[in-house]
Amino acid sequence: MSHVPHDLAEEFPGQAGRIRALRYADGRFGALVERYHVVNRALHRMEERIEPVSEETERASRLERLHLKDEIARALAAAA
């Protein structure tokens, strides 16, 4: 499998261990992380034109990924 950009480990350098721990300790956080991965992989396929979609769909997916990343960042900050 090729590298998928915007992986959470890249987006939050040095916090992979915290993300992993919170993912299993907090069901809501785990669901956020899983949704982020699903959206990110789908968006990567859209951007690479493996699964072409309309510009509107691609834009909506980018916004969803951004909102999920923001929620994850807030949860990481709150758990610090």
N, C-alpha and C positions, 0 to 999 in steps of 0.2 A: 504494500500500500504506500502511496506517495505521501509526502509530508503535507499535512493540512494546516495552513496558516491560522493564526489566532487561537492556538491551543491555550488553555488556561495557564499552563506552566510558563508559556511565553508572555502572556498578558500580565501575570503576577509573578515575576521572577523571585525565586527564593521562598515562595510560599506553597510549593507543591505539597509538602508534608502537612501543613495546616489545612489546605484544601481537602486532602485525603482524609484527615482525621475528622474534620467537620462534616464531610460528606456522609461518613458512617455514623456519626454521633447525632446529627440533626437531620431528620427526614425532610424538612422543608428545604434546607440547604442542599441536600442530596438531590432533590427533585430539580432545583434550580440548575445545578451542575449538569445533570443528565439532559435537561432541556437545552442548555447552552451547547452541549456536545452535539445533540441532534441538529439544532439549527445551524451550528457552525459547519458541520459536515455537509449538510444540504446546500448551504450557501457556497461552500467551496466547489461543489459539483455544478452549481449554477454559474459561478464565475469562470470556471474552466470549460463551460459549454458542454459538459457531459450530459447535463439535463437542462437544456435551454428553457427559459421562462421569460415572461414579459419583464420589462424594466421595472414596472410597478411591483411585481412580485419580488424581484430581487431587492429592490429598495426597502420593501416592507420587511424582508428577512434580515437585512442589515440593521434596521431599526430595532427589531426584536432582539437580535444578538447584542446590540448596544445596551438596551434596557436590562437584559439578563446580566450582562457584565457589570452594570451599575449596581444591581441588586446583590450580586456576589461580592463586589467591593465593599458595600455597606455591611454585609454580614461578616466579612472578614475583619473589618474595622471594629465592629461591635463585639466580636469574640476576642479581640486582642487584650 
